[in-house]
Amino acid sequence: PRTLAVFDYNPLDKNLAQELVLLGRDYKADTLCCDNPQTEGLLIYDHISDSNVRLKAYIAMFHQYTCQVRDLYHYITHPPIQIFYVGNCDLMDEINNKLTQELHGQAKVVLTAYRPANMAILDVINPICSKGAALKTLAESLNIEQNEVMAIGDNQNDLEMLQYAGFAVMMANSEESLLDKGFTMTLSNNEDGAAVAIEKYILQTH
């Protein structure tokens, strides 16, 4: 049954989150906040650039999980789940380099880049958070051994999850940084690679 139970929660520091919003304004980057962990979660934002067509389309498609506020800085009165930026790859690389140099362990910065589409997402999260940590917590709560876990990923933000899993599968269209990690490769996203991997390695129907 679907319970929306929270197994673990490690939010971002409130003051740091506010500073990150101001940084986004300095760089004219579209800045969003993940919040409301007691439900399915919400994406909070105050403005999206007209040029950010993909982000606008995403928000329109999942509007029930988004909320536009007057001022994101003033909205953050408590520790949020995370702050993230969405934009072209050059801008996200620039912000990533700055934050990597300046945060000094206050938070973890994870870049997810789709370079053929010139789009990237830069997540800033609590330093102990990762997809790998979340998968470990979930597996342990279900009494599933690490060697019984399969994970599928295609980008840098999936790396710790893939490293945790007993069996790691990467998509054929994965970010270059994953290609030399020795993970098993499936087909691309456009070729239903995740479904193929599940059928082949779990259901064993291939």
PASEBA-1860 file (N, C-alpha, C; in nm, 3 decimals):
! residues 206
1> PRTLAVFD> 0.082/-0.121/0.000/0.000/0.000/0.000/0.086/0.126/0.000 ~ 0.033/0.228/-0.061/0.104/0.356/-0.070/0.078/0.436/0.057 ~ 0.184/0.464/0.132/0.167/0.532/0.261/0.229/0.671/0.266 ~ 0.320/0.703/0.172/0.396/0.829/0.174/0.478/0.843/0.301 ~ 0.512/0.730/0.362/0.593/0.733/0.484/0.732/0.786/0.452 ~ 0.787/0.865/0.544/0.923/0.918/0.530/1.018/0.825/0.605 ~ 1.107/0.759/0.533/1.202/0.667/0.595/1.322/0.741/0.653 ~ 1.358/0.852/0.592/1.475/0.928/0.634/1.459/1.069/0.580
9> YNPLDKNL> 1.512/1.166/0.652/1.496/1.305/0.606/1.614/1.387/0.654 ~ 1.688/1.440/0.560/1.804/1.523/0.590/1.798/1.649/0.504 ~ 1.732/1.752/0.552/1.711/1.872/0.470/1.837/1.957/0.459 ~ 1.825/2.058/0.376/1.932/2.155/0.357/1.919/2.265/0.461 ~ 2.031/2.318/0.507/2.029/2.428/0.604/1.951/2.547/0.548 ~ 1.864/2.605/0.629/1.778/2.715/0.584/1.858/2.836/0.536 ~ 1.955/2.879/0.615/2.031/2.998/0.577/2.110/2.976/0.448 ~ 2.164/2.856/0.434/2.236/2.824/0.312/2.140/2.824/0.193
17> AQELVLLG> 2.022/2.769/0.213/1.923/2.766/0.106/1.889/2.907/0.058 ~ 1.873/2.999/0.152/1.845/3.138/0.114/1.963/3.198/0.037 ~ 2.084/3.169/0.080/2.202/3.219/0.009/2.207/3.165/-0.134 ~ 2.166/3.041/-0.150/2.167/2.979/-0.282/2.065/3.043/-0.374 ~ 1.953/3.085/-0.319/1.853/3.157/-0.399/1.911/3.289/-0.449 ~ 1.979/3.361/-0.361/2.042/3.488/-0.401/2.150/3.465/-0.506 ~ 2.225/3.356/-0.490/2.327/3.324/-0.590/2.263/3.299/-0.727 ~ 2.152/3.228/-0.726/2.082/3.204/-0.851/2.040/3.334/-0.919
25> RDYKADTL> 1.998/3.431/-0.840/1.960/3.561/-0.896/2.082/3.631/-0.954 ~ 2.194/3.621/-0.886/2.316/3.684/-0.936/2.354/3.629/-1.074 ~ 2.333/3.500/-1.091/2.368/3.435/-1.218/2.252/3.434/-1.318 ~ 2.138/3.491/-1.277/2.017/3.488/-1.360/1.981/3.344/-1.399 ~ 1.994/3.256/-1.301/1.963/3.114/-1.322/1.825/3.082/-1.266 ~ 1.751/2.999/-1.334/1.622/2.956/-1.283/1.645/2.866/-1.161 ~ 1.589/2.908/-1.049/1.617/2.846/-0.920/1.488/2.791/-0.861 ~ 1.492/2.668/-0.814/1.375/2.604/-0.756/1.410/2.540/-0.623
33> CCDNPQTE> 1.307/2.512/-0.546/1.322/2.452/-0.413/1.232/2.329/-0.405 ~ 1.285/2.218/-0.357/1.203/2.101/-0.327/1.160/2.109/-0.181 ~ 1.031/2.089/-0.156/0.980/2.105/-0.021/0.861/2.012/0.001 ~ 0.807/2.018/0.122/0.686/1.946/0.161/0.706/1.794/0.159 ~ 0.800/1.743/0.238/0.829/1.599/0.236/0.718/1.513/0.295 ~ 0.623/1.572/0.365/0.515/1.493/0.424/0.415/1.445/0.318 ~ 0.424/1.502/0.197/0.336/1.460/0.088/0.423/1.404/-0.024 ~ 0.375/1.411/-0.146/0.455/1.365/-0.260/0.564/1.466/-0.295
41> GLLIYDHI> 0.567/1.578/-0.225/0.668/1.680/-0.251/0.619/1.786/-0.347 ~ 0.678/1.904/-0.337/0.644/2.016/-0.424/0.770/2.081/-0.478 ~ 0.763/2.130/-0.601/0.866/2.216/-0.656/0.818/2.360/-0.641 ~ 0.893/2.438/-0.568/0.857/2.577/-0.541/0.947/2.668/-0.623 ~ 0.889/2.770/-0.686/0.968/2.864/-0.765/0.896/2.998/-0.768 ~ 0.970/3.103/-0.803/0.903/3.232/-0.818/0.906/3.283/-0.962 ~ 1.000/3.235/-1.042/1.009/3.282/-1.180/1.085/3.179/-1.263 ~ 1.039/3.158/-1.385/1.109/3.073/-1.481/1.130/3.154/-1.608
49> SDSNVRLK> 1.252/3.154/-1.659/1.283/3.230/-1.780/1.203/3.179/-1.900 ~ 1.160/3.270/-1.986/1.087/3.230/-2.106/1.171/3.138/-2.194 ~ 1.303/3.156/-2.190/1.391/3.075/-2.275/1.407/2.932/-2.224 ~ 1.368/2.906/-2.100/1.384/2.772/-2.043/1.261/2.688/-2.079 ~ 1.252/2.655/-2.206/1.132/2.592/-2.261/1.108/2.454/-2.199 ~ 1.213/2.377/-2.182/1.196/2.241/-2.128/1.147/2.244/-1.984 ~ 1.201/2.336/-1.904/1.156/2.345/-1.765/1.011/2.391/-1.759 ~ 0.975/2.487/-1.843/0.836/2.533/-1.845/0.742/2.418/-1.884
57> AYIAMFHQ> 0.784/2.337/-1.980/0.701/2.224/-2.023/0.687/2.122/-1.911 ~ 0.796/2.098/-1.838/0.793/2.004/-1.726/0.696/2.052/-1.618 ~ 0.704/2.180/-1.586/0.616/2.236/-1.483/0.471/2.228/-1.526 ~ 0.445/2.254/-1.654/0.308/2.245/-1.705/0.256/2.101/-1.699 ~ 0.343/2.005/-1.727/0.302/1.865/-1.728/0.273/1.813/-1.587 ~ 0.352/1.862/-1.489/0.336/1.814/-1.351/0.294/1.929/-1.259 ~ 0.201/2.009/-1.308/0.160/2.130/-1.235/0.106/2.101/-1.096 ~ 0.051/1.982/-1.077/-0.006/1.950/-0.946/0.102/1.934/-0.839
65> YTCQVRDL> 0.227/1.920/-0.882/0.338/1.905/-0.788/0.427/2.029/-0.786 ~ 0.376/2.140/-0.836/0.454/2.264/-0.838/0.374/2.377/-0.773 ~ 0.445/2.479/-0.729/0.379/2.594/-0.667/0.462/2.719/-0.694 ~ 0.401/2.818/-0.755/0.470/2.945/-0.778/0.441/3.040/-0.663 ~ 0.547/3.097/-0.607/0.533/3.192/-0.496/0.583/3.328/-0.541 ~ 0.551/3.430/-0.462/0.592/3.566/-0.498/0.744/3.582/-0.490 ~ 0.805/3.526/-0.386/0.948/3.544/-0.365/1.005/3.419/-0.300 ~ 1.090/3.347/-0.371/1.143/3.220/-0.320/1.229/3.241/-0.196
73> YHYITHPP> 1.304/3.348/-0.193/1.390/3.377/-0.077/1.306/3.387/0.050 ~ 1.197/3.463/0.044/1.113/3.482/0.162/1.027/3.359/0.192 ~ 1.006/3.274/0.091/0.932/3.150/0.117/1.010/3.059/0.211 ~ 1.142/3.061/0.199/1.226/2.967/0.274/1.239/3.014/0.419 ~ 1.148/2.969/0.503/1.150/3.002/0.646/1.186/2.880/0.730 ~ 1.219/2.771/0.663/1.250/2.644/0.730/1.347/2.568/0.639 ~ 1.413/2.466/0.690/1.505/2.389/0.605/1.429/2.314/0.495 ~ 1.458/2.342/0.368/1.391/2.270/0.259/1.464/2.140/0.226
81> IQIFYVGN> 1.406/2.061/0.141/1.473/1.938/0.096/1.600/1.972/0.020 ~ 1.589/2.063/-0.076/1.704/2.101/-0.155/1.675/2.228/-0.235 ~ 1.781/2.285/-0.290/1.772/2.391/-0.389/1.834/2.337/-0.517 ~ 1.776/2.371/-0.631/1.841/2.331/-0.756/1.820/2.436/-0.864 ~ 1.913/2.433/-0.959/1.912/2.525/-1.072/1.894/2.445/-1.200 ~ 1.827/2.506/-1.298/1.809/2.442/-1.429/1.844/2.543/-1.537 ~ 1.930/2.503/-1.630/1.967/2.595/-1.737/2.060/2.531/-1.837 ~ 2.121/2.614/-1.920/2.212/2.560/-2.021/2.339/2.506/-1.954
89> CDLMDEIN> 2.409/2.421/-2.024/2.523/2.350/-1.964/2.635/2.444/-1.921 ~ 2.665/2.545/-2.001/2.773/2.637/-1.965/2.743/2.709/-1.834 ~ 2.620/2.756/-1.818/2.583/2.827/-1.696/2.587/2.733/-1.576 ~ 2.534/2.613/-1.592/2.534/2.518/-1.480/2.676/2.475/-1.445 ~ 2.762/2.461/-1.545/2.903/2.430/-1.517/2.968/2.542/-1.437 ~ 2.937/2.665/-1.472/2.995/2.780/-1.403/2.952/2.785/-1.257 ~ 2.823/2.766/-1.233/2.773/2.767/-1.095/2.827/2.647/-1.018 ~ 2.834/2.533/-1.084/2.888/2.412/-1.021/3.032/2.436/-0.974
97> NKLTQELH> 3.113/2.494/-1.059/3.253/2.520/-1.022/3.262/2.615/-0.903 ~ 3.178/2.717/-0.903/3.180/2.813/-0.792/3.140/2.747/-0.661 ~ 3.030/2.672/-0.663/2.981/2.610/-0.540/3.076/2.501/-0.491 ~ 3.132/2.425/-0.582/3.226/2.320/-0.544/3.346/2.378/-0.470 ~ 3.389/2.495/-0.512/3.504/2.559/-0.449/3.470/2.626/-0.316 ~ 3.344/2.671/-0.302/3.311/2.758/-0.188/3.230/2.693/-0.077 ~ 3.163/2.582/-0.102/3.074/2.527/0.001/3.150/2.453/0.111 ~ 3.264/2.397/0.080/3.351/2.334/0.181/3.275/2.237/0.272
105> GQAKVVLT> 3.198/2.148/0.213/3.130/2.045/0.291/2.997/2.085/0.351 ~ 2.955/2.211/0.332/2.824/2.253/0.385/2.710/2.183/0.313 ~ 2.733/2.146/0.189/2.631/2.080/0.109/2.699/2.000/-0.001 ~ 2.623/1.911/-0.062/2.672/1.834/-0.176/2.614/1.896/-0.303 ~ 2.699/1.910/-0.405/2.656/1.966/-0.533/2.664/1.855/-0.637 ~ 2.552/1.830/-0.706/2.547/1.721/-0.804/2.496/1.775/-0.936 ~ 2.577/1.761/-1.039/2.541/1.809/-1.173/2.487/1.693/-1.256 ~ 2.369/1.714/-1.314/2.312/1.620/-1.409/2.303/1.692/-1.543
113> AYRPANMA> 2.384/1.650/-1.639/2.393/1.721/-1.766/2.340/1.637/-1.881 ~ 2.261/1.701/-1.967/2.215/1.641/-2.091/2.273/1.725/-2.204 ~ 2.399/1.703/-2.232/2.474/1.795/-2.318/2.424/1.799/-2.462 ~ 2.378/1.689/-2.522/2.324/1.702/-2.658/2.205/1.798/-2.665 ~ 2.131/1.809/-2.555/2.017/1.901/-2.550/2.054/2.036/-2.489 ~ 2.181/2.051/-2.447/2.229/2.174/-2.381/2.141/2.210/-2.262 ~ 2.116/2.113/-2.178/2.035/2.134/-2.057/2.102/2.063/-1.941 ~ 2.104/2.128/-1.826/2.163/2.065/-1.707/2.084/2.104/-1.583
121> ILDVINPI> 2.091/2.018/-1.483/2.028/2.041/-1.353/2.137/2.034/-1.248 ~ 2.142/2.133/-1.162/2.243/2.137/-1.057/2.174/2.131/-0.922 ~ 2.185/2.016/-0.854/2.121/1.996/-0.724/2.217/2.033/-0.612 ~ 2.165/2.103/-0.511/2.242/2.131/-0.390/2.165/2.070/-0.274 ~ 2.225/1.971/-0.209/2.155/1.891/-0.110/2.238/1.879/0.017 ~ 2.174/1.829/0.122/2.246/1.798/0.245/2.365/1.708/0.213 ~ 2.481/1.733/0.274/2.601/1.658/0.235/2.595/1.508/0.255 ~ 2.504/1.458/0.340/2.498/1.313/0.359/2.396/1.247/0.265
129> CSKGAALK> 2.331/1.327/0.182/2.227/1.273/0.095/2.283/1.229/-0.040 ~ 2.222/1.126/-0.095/2.250/1.081/-0.231/2.146/0.976/-0.267 ~ 2.135/0.944/-0.393/2.048/0.834/-0.433/2.097/0.703/-0.373 ~ 2.229/0.690/-0.359/2.284/0.570/-0.299/2.243/0.554/-0.154 ~ 2.250/0.664/-0.078/2.209/0.660/0.063/2.061/0.628/0.075 ~ 1.980/0.686/-0.014/1.836/0.661/-0.010/1.805/0.515/-0.044 ~ 1.873/0.462/-0.144/1.851/0.322/-0.182/1.892/0.228/-0.069 ~ 2.001/0.259/-0.003/2.048/0.177/0.110/1.945/0.177/0.223
137> TLAESLNI> 1.893/0.296/0.256/1.793/0.306/0.362/1.668/0.227/0.327 ~ 1.623/0.239/0.201/1.503/0.167/0.158/1.526/0.016/0.162 ~ 1.639/-0.028/0.109/1.667/-0.172/0.107/1.672/-0.229/0.248 ~ 1.738/-0.158/0.339/1.748/-0.207/0.477/1.612/-0.211/0.544 ~ 1.525/-0.113/0.513/1.392/-0.112/0.574/1.308/-0.230/0.526 ~ 1.340/-0.284/0.409/1.267/-0.397/0.352/1.342/-0.529/0.371 ~ 1.452/-0.524/0.448/1.535/-0.643/0.472/1.585/-0.706/0.343 ~ 1.623/-0.621/0.249/1.680/-0.667/0.122/1.831/-0.650/0.128
145> EQNEVMAI> 1.904/-0.755/0.099/2.050/-0.750/0.103/2.103/-0.665/-0.014 ~ 2.218/-0.605/0.009/2.279/-0.521/-0.094/2.300/-0.597/-0.224 ~ 2.341/-0.723/-0.214/2.368/-0.800/-0.336/2.240/-0.842/-0.409 ~ 2.124/-0.811/-0.350/1.997/-0.840/-0.415/1.938/-0.717/-0.482 ~ 2.010/-0.606/-0.478/1.960/-0.478/-0.530/2.016/-0.453/-0.670 ~ 1.928/-0.419/-0.764/1.971/-0.372/-0.895/1.933/-0.226/-0.909 ~ 2.023/-0.147/-0.964/1.996/-0.005/-0.989/2.026/0.026/-1.134 ~ 1.949/0.119/-1.190/1.966/0.161/-1.329/1.984/0.311/-1.331
153> GDNQNDLE> 2.085/0.361/-1.401/2.108/0.505/-1.406/2.170/0.548/-1.537 ~ 2.175/0.681/-1.555/2.233/0.733/-1.680/2.313/0.861/-1.661 ~ 2.326/0.908/-1.536/2.392/1.037/-1.520/2.471/1.042/-1.390 ~ 2.541/1.154/-1.371/2.633/1.166/-1.258/2.560/1.156/-1.125 ~ 2.436/1.203/-1.119/2.363/1.196/-0.992/2.321/1.053/-0.956 ~ 2.342/0.959/-1.048/2.312/0.818/-1.021/2.433/0.740/-0.972 ~ 2.551/0.801/-0.974/2.674/0.726/-0.952/2.677/0.654/-0.817 ~ 2.645/0.723/-0.708/2.651/0.660/-0.576/2.548/0.548/-0.563
161> MLQYAGFA> 2.434/0.563/-0.628/2.333/0.457/-0.629/2.385/0.334/-0.704 ~ 2.448/0.357/-0.818/2.504/0.247/-0.896/2.617/0.177/-0.821 ~ 2.697/0.256/-0.749/2.807/0.198/-0.672/2.756/0.116/-0.554 ~ 2.641/0.155/-0.497/2.585/0.079/-0.384/2.524/-0.053/-0.431 ~ 2.456/-0.051/-0.543/2.378/-0.167/-0.586/2.466/-0.289/-0.608 ~ 2.411/-0.404/-0.574/2.482/-0.528/-0.600/2.499/-0.553/-0.749 ~ 2.404/-0.502/-0.828/2.412/-0.515/-0.974/2.374/-0.380/-1.034 ~ 2.468/-0.317/-1.102/2.447/-0.182/-1.155/2.436/-0.186/-1.307
169> VMMANSEE> 2.336/-0.116/-1.358/2.312/-0.110/-1.502/2.307/0.036/-1.545 ~ 2.380/0.069/-1.650/2.374/0.205/-1.703/2.312/0.203/-1.842 ~ 2.245/0.313/-1.874/2.181/0.327/-2.003/2.286/0.352/-2.111 ~ 2.254/0.315/-2.234/2.348/0.336/-2.345/2.373/0.483/-2.370 ~ 2.278/0.569/-2.330/2.294/0.713/-2.350/2.352/0.782/-2.226 ~ 2.419/0.708/-2.141/2.470/0.764/-2.015/2.571/0.875/-2.038 ~ 2.579/0.964/-1.939/2.682/1.067/-1.937/2.820/1.002/-1.945 ~ 2.911/1.067/-2.016/3.044/1.010/-2.041/3.115/0.967/-1.913
177> SLLDKGFT> 3.091/1.041/-1.804/3.162/1.012/-1.679/3.130/0.875/-1.623 ~ 3.021/0.812/-1.670/2.984/0.678/-1.621/3.041/0.566/-1.707 ~ 3.085/0.599/-1.826/3.116/0.496/-1.924/3.235/0.408/-1.887 ~ 3.325/0.462/-1.805/3.445/0.384/-1.771/3.436/0.320/-1.633 ~ 3.314/0.310/-1.577/3.299/0.256/-1.441/3.279/0.105/-1.438 ~ 3.264/0.043/-1.553/3.249/-0.102/-1.557/3.108/-0.152/-1.531 ~ 3.008/-0.064/-1.536/2.870/-0.107/-1.514/2.818/-0.179/-1.638 ~ 2.726/-0.272/-1.617/2.659/-0.339/-1.729/2.577/-0.237/-1.807
185> MTLSNNED> 2.580/-0.245/-1.940/2.507/-0.148/-2.021/2.383/-0.210/-2.083 ~ 2.273/-0.134/-2.077/2.151/-0.173/-2.145/2.129/-0.077/-2.262 ~ 2.014/-0.084/-2.325/1.984/0.005/-2.437/1.959/0.147/-2.386 ~ 1.938/0.240/-2.477/1.918/0.380/-2.440/1.777/0.404/-2.388 ~ 1.755/0.525/-2.335/1.621/0.563/-2.288/1.519/0.551/-2.401 ~ 1.557/0.596/-2.520/1.465/0.594/-2.634/1.435/0.452/-2.682 ~ 1.514/0.356/-2.638/1.493/0.216/-2.677/1.438/0.133/-2.561 ~ 1.380/0.200/-2.462/1.322/0.131/-2.345/1.426/0.047/-2.271
193> GAAVAIEK> 1.545/0.105/-2.257/1.656/0.032/-2.196/1.630/-0.016/-2.054 ~ 1.560/0.065/-1.975/1.531/0.024/-1.837/1.441/-0.100/-1.835 ~ 1.338/-0.098/-1.920/1.247/-0.213/-1.928/1.321/-0.337/-1.976 ~ 1.409/-0.319/-2.073/1.487/-0.432/-2.125/1.573/-0.492/-2.014 ~ 1.636/-0.406/-1.933/1.721/-0.455/-1.824/1.640/-0.530/-1.720 ~ 1.522/-0.479/-1.685/1.436/-0.547/-1.587/1.393/-0.683/-1.639 ~ 1.352/-0.687/-1.766/1.308/-0.814/-1.824/1.423/-0.915/-1.833 ~ 1.542/-0.866/-1.865/1.655/-0.956/-1.885/1.716/-1.004/-1.754
201> YILQTH> 1.736/-0.913/-1.659/1.812/-0.949/-1.539/1.726/-0.983/-1.418 ~ 1.601/-0.938/-1.416/1.513/-0.969/-1.302/1.407/-1.071/-1.342 ~ 1.328/-1.038/-1.443/1.223/-1.130/-1.487/1.279/-1.246/-1.568 ~ 1.398/-1.223/-1.626/1.467/-1.324/-1.707/1.377/-1.377/-1.819 ~ 1.315/-1.284/-1.889/1.228/-1.320/-2.001/1.298/-1.301/-2.135 ~ 1.424/-1.252/-2.131/1.500/-1.235/-2.255/1.605/-1.343/-2.265
END
